[in-house]
Amino acid sequence: MLAHLRSVLVATGALPPRDERLVALEKWISATVQARTDLAERRILHGYAVWHHMRRLRRRIGDDHTTPPGSRI
């Protein structure tokens, strides 16, 4: 329901488009890191996921989206 509302707002120009797959990956990383109870593990996982993988992915896709325009997840 929320995804549909967001897509309507994007289609009407009320909200800017965003890469939904990238957003979903960021949420997954955050939830996975927060699920760890050890603070040292959280720091390591966060650094590895965000500073290594997300940085490389963003650099690779540049201004493009990983989600093709008009597609839904």
Secondary structure as UniProt FT lines:
FT   HELIX           2..11
FT   TURN            12..13
FT   HELIX           20..34
FT   HELIX           39..46
FT   HELIX           47..54
FT   HELIX           55..61
FT   TURN            62..63
FT   TURN            69..70
//
